Amino acid sequence: MKHLNCSSFNIGDIVVVPIPFSNQTESKLRPALVLSNEFFNVKYPDLILAKITSIGHSLPYDVVLNKNDLPEGNLLKDSTINCGFVITVNKDIIQKKIGRISPNKIDEVKEKIKELFAL
């Protein structure tokens, strides 16, 4: 599959991609949040993503995401951005871009990542 135009990926975009389970034996097609900046996204063949899940639990490094947090696109259910599940994937496996989160929500994600990595 040919990937989308690499310049079209920015921090805050929501893409659909096969995300591996933590045991690395299988994967599931699901939404993920682009964390990498535009420079990285243009220069590298990969994207850095955080898993988005609709599972109803909330962990300390999760950010709640509801339909009002998406000025572009839509999610089927209220979800959480799992900032503790960060992966790097090749753009060739990105299925599509389905939305974008608000600037305020991007700031909230950045704060959780800073806490997680003690930055």
N, C-alpha and C positions, 0 to 999 in steps of 0.2 A: 504494500500500500504506500502510495506517495503521501508524505506528510503535508500538513497545511503550511501556508506561507509562514516561515519562521519569524518574520517581522510582525506577524499578527498576534504573537503571544506577549502578554504583559502581566506584571504582578496583579493579582486579583481576578484574573480570568478563571472560569470554571471550564474544565475539559473533561471528556469521557475517555477513559483509558483502562486497559486491563491492569488491575492492581493485585499483586501477589499477596496471598495470606502470609502471615509472619513465619510460618514453617517452610515457605518457598516451594511447596509442592503443587499448588494450584493458584489460579488467579480468578478474579471476578471483575467483570466490566462495571465500573462505577465512576461517579464524578470525583474530581480532584481539583484542588486549588493551585494555581501557578504561584510559586513563591519566588522564583528566580527573576532577576531584573532584566530589562530590555537588552542591555549590553550582552549579558550572558546568553539570553535567548537567541540573539542574532549570531553570535560568534561560535556557539557550541551546538552540537547535534542533539543535545539533551535538554530537558526541562527538569527543574526541581519542583516537586509537588507535595502537597499534603492531602491525605485521604479525606474524603467527605463521606459521612455515613448517616443513614436515617435511623440507626438504632437509638433507642430512647435514653441511653445512659449518658452521663456527662462526667468526664474525667477532669482532673485539675488543669490539664493543658488543652482542653477542648474549647472551642468557640461556638456558641449556639448560632445557627444560621436559619433565618426564616425568610419567607417570600418577600417581606418588606426590605430585606437587606440586599436585594438584587435589583438594581436599576435597569439591568439588561438581562434578559433570559428568565428562566424559571426552573425551580426544582419541584419534583413531584410531591415531596414531603418536607416538613421542617427537618433540619439536619444538624449535624455538628461537624466542624472542621477539626480533625484530629491533628493538632500541631505536633504531637509526639510520634506520628507515623509519617515521616518525611522520606520520600523516595526520589531517585533520579531515574528518568526514563528517556529513551530515545524518541524523538519526535515522530519517527515512522510508525509508532504504535498508537499515537493519539487518534482517536476515532472522529472526534468533532469538538468544537467549542460550543458550549451551551449557555453561557452567561458570564456575568461579571458581578463581583460584590462591590458594595459602596466603599468610598474612601474611609469612612469611619470604621467599617468592619475590617478593612485592610489594616488600619492602625491597631485595632484590637488583636488581630492575628500577630502582628509584629511584636506587640508587647508580650504575648504568650510565648513566642519563640525566644525573645530575650530572656524571659524568666527560665524557660526550659534549659537553655544553654548557658545560663548565668553570664550573659553578655552585658 
